[in-house]
Amino acid sequence: MTEANSQRTALPEGLYSLLDTDLYKLTMQCAILKYLPDVRVTYAFTNRTPHMRLTREAFHWFEKQVEKLGNIAVSLDELQFLRKTCPYLTPSYLRFLSSFRLRPTRQVRTTFTPLHDTGSLEDVGDFHMDIEGRWLDTILYEVPLLALTSEAYFKFCDKDWNHDDQEVRAYDKGVKLMANGCIFSEFGSRRRRNYHTQDLVLKGLTRASDEALQQGWQGKLSGTSNVHFAMKYGILPVGTVAHEWFMGIASITNDYTHANETALRYWVGCFGEGVLGIALTDTFGTPVFLKAFSRTMPTPDEADSDAVATQIPGATDAPVSPPDSPGREQQGPDYVTSKGRSYAQIFKGVRQDSGNPVEFVKLMKDFYRGEGITEKKTIVFSDSLNVERCLEYKQAAEEAGFSPTFGVGTFLTNDFTHLTNGTKSAPLNIVIKISSANGRPAIKISDNVGKNTGDSETVHKVKETLGYVEKNWAQGNERTRWGTGEAEASTATNQEK
C-alpha cells in the first residue's frame, strides 16, 4: 500500500451528519412538508462520464455506506444552529427534522453490472441506483448519495492522488477571487472527492477570507451551501431552491405552462417575500420562466380565490393563502404583502446554471429594463466555474448593472492531478434528479440541450407546448466540462475490450 493510500484509509469514511448536505434540500423539504407531504416520487441516477466506472469492491463499500445513512439523526446542537442561523425554517419543520430518519433499505435500490463477470472484487462495471418514496422522506438522499459515489470511485478506482496540497490550492483560489473583488460561496458537496477534501477546502477558503479582511479587499467568502460545514466553520449556509422544486410541481400538476408561477407562489407563500429570494430560471428554459417572473404576485385575497385552481393533491394548505390565515404558521417579520408587485420585483435576483452566462446577462438586462425595474439585482453564477470564468462573468454582469456572486463547486472540491505523471485526475460528472412525481415523469430542459433530463417523450412534448427554442452552448459539454484525464480515457478503452 502506498503512503497516500495508507493515509486515505485512516481518514473518516462516508457521512455522519444529516446536515452534510446543501441548504436548499432543507428549504425545499420545509416547503414540501407544508404543501405536499404525501406526494410520492422517484429519483434516477445518471453518470455523465460513463467511461468512469466502479469496481465491485467500490460498489460493496458504497452499499455499506448507504446502509449507514439510516443511523444518522440531527443532533440538538445542529437543531439549535438551524434555529439561530436559518430563521426561515418553520418551527413545525424543525420539529419534523428532529425525529427524521432516512430509510435506505426501503427507499434506495442499487445494482452493479460488471462488463466481464469473473466474480473478482476488481471487476469493473456499470452502477445504477433508484430512490423511491414520499418526496418528504427522500429529498435528502441526493447530495449524500452523489458524494458517496464520488468517494467510492476515488477510494478504489482512481487512487493515484493525495490530499497534500488541497488546502493550499483552495487558499490560492480564494485569494485570487477575493483580491479581484469576487463575492462567492463554496458549492462543492455533491461531487467532492471525499469529506476530508471539502474540509481542507473550507480551511483554505476561510484562511483566505481572513486575509481578504486584513487586506481590505472587496471580495469575500459569503458562505457554503453545505450546512454541516457552515456550522463547523462559523460561516453562513447559503442557497435557495433547486430545479427539483419546479420539476416536481410541474409533474404533480401536469401543467407546464403555469408550473413556474405555481412554484414561485408556493415558495413565497412558505417563506415570505424577500426571503430566500434568488430565483432559479432555467428548469424549462429561461425565456419561459421570465413570462411567469413578470407576473404580479397575488394579494392575499386573490390567492385565496385562486386556491381551487392551483391546489395540489396532498397539500395541507392552499398554495398561496395569506400567512395569517387559519391553520397557517405566522411568517417572520420580513414578510410583506405584495401590493401588486411582480415576482421580478420581489426577488432579489436570479441564478444562472446553464447555457451561455454572458448571453444570460444580456437577456436579464433586457428583461428588467422592459419591466421598468431599476433596482440593482443580483445574478448568482453557478455553472462549472473556475477563477477565470468568475472574473469574466463578473465583468460582464457589472458592466450590465448587476451585482454578481458565484457558487463555486467541483473546481474547489475535486481538483486533483495524478501523482505519477501530473495529468488531470478528472472528477465524475454525476447527477441524481427527480424522475417522477405522483406517477408522472419529471423532466428538466434547461438552457443547454446537454442538460436535458428525464423521459425523452415528455421532454419533447413539453418543448412543443412551451415553444422552447433549442440551445447548445459549446462550453457546456457535460462529459468533458472539468477535463478528461488521460488515465481515465485509457482505462475506459481497456475495460471495454
Secondary structure, 3 states (H helix, E strand, C coil): CCHHHHHHHHCCCCCCCCCCCEHHHHHHHHHHHHHCCCCEEEEEEEECCCCCCEEHHHHHHHHHHHHHHHHCCCCHHHHHHHHHHCCCCCHHHHHHHHCCCCCHHHHEEEEEEECCCCCCCCCEEEEEEEEEEEHHHHCCCHHHHHHHHHHHHHHHCCCCCCCCCHHHHHHHHHHHHHHCCCEEEECCCCCCCCHHHHHHHHHHHHHHHHHHHHHCCCCEEEEECEHHHHHHHCCCECCCCCHHHHHHHHHHHCCCCCHHHHHHHHHHHHHCCCCCCEEECCCCCHHHHHHHHCCECCCHHHHHHHHHHHCCCCCCCCCCCCCCCCCCCCCCCCCCCCCCCEHHHHCCEEEECCCCHHHHHHHHHHHHHHCCCCCCCEEEECCCCCHHHHHHHHHHHHHCCCEEEEEECHHHHCCEECCCCCCEECCCCEEEEEEEECCEECCECCCCHHHCECCHHHHHHHHHHHCCCCCCCHHHCCCCCCCCCHHHHHHHHHHCC
